[in-house]
């Protein structure tokens, strides 16, 4: 059985805390982009109007994915919080993509 010394335990705790704080702080400053497979975090910040959106898709929460509205532009995908107040306005007149 592996024995943890106090330095290793302290290092592990610091890594966990650092991961939690960087994940939380980064998601609310700018629109969140889609990862390789799905949205693992979302943003309530509106997507700038100068980005032309082409459509959107709803994503259900199934770990590690979270519930999200994914907006598509010609070059990017954005993970948005479905409870954000601006979502319905941006969905208007956009095509809804289905799986």
N, C-alpha and C positions, 0 to 999 in steps of 0.2 A: 504494500500500500504506500502511496506517495505522501510524504509529510511536507506540509506547507510551512515555510519559515515566515517570519513577520514581514520581511522585505518583499517577498513574493506576493503575499496577501495584500499589502499596501499597494503594490504596483497593479495588481488585478483590480482593486477597487478604483484606483485612479483611472484606469482604462475604461471601466464601465461608466464612471461619472463623466469623463470627457466625451464618450460616445453619445450619452444622453443629452448633454448640453449642446453639442454641435448639431445634432439632428433636430432639436427643437428650435434653436435660434435661426437656422438657415431657412426653414420652411415658410416663415412669415415675412421675409424681406422682399421676395420676388416670386414671380410665378414659378412653380416647380415643374421641371421637365420630367418626362416619362423615362424610367430606367429601361433596361433591356427587355423586361418581360411585362411589367405592370407598374402602377403607381404604388409606392410604398409609403409616400407621404404626400400631403396636399397643401395648397396655399389658398388663403382667402383673398389675397391681393389680386385685384383685377388685372387681366392681361391687357397690356397697352393697346390703345385704339389703332396705333400705326401698324400693328401686326394683323394682317388679313387672315381671318380664320376661314377654313373650308368646310368644317364639320365638327361633330362631337360624338362621343360615345359614353354610355354609363358603364362604370366598372363596379362590380360587387366586391364586398370585402371577403376575401378568402386568403388567409395568411400565406405569404407575407404582404399580400396586396391589401389596400384599404379601399373603402368606398370612395369613389371619385367620379368626376365628370372629366373626361379627357378631351381637350380641344385640340384640333388639328389645324396647322397652317401648311403651306407648301413645303416647309423645311423642318418644322419642329412639332412636338406634341407637348401639351401642358397639362399637368395634374392639378385639378381645381377641387376645392371643397364644395360638395353639392349643397351645403347649407348656406353658402355665401349669398348675399343679397343680390349681387350683380349677375349671377349665373343665368337666370331666365331671360334677362335682356340680351345677353350674348348668344343664347341658343336660338333666339328668334331669327327666322329666315336662314338658318343653317341646316344642312343635311344631317340627319341622325344616322350614324353608322351602326349596323347590327352585326353581331358575330355570326 
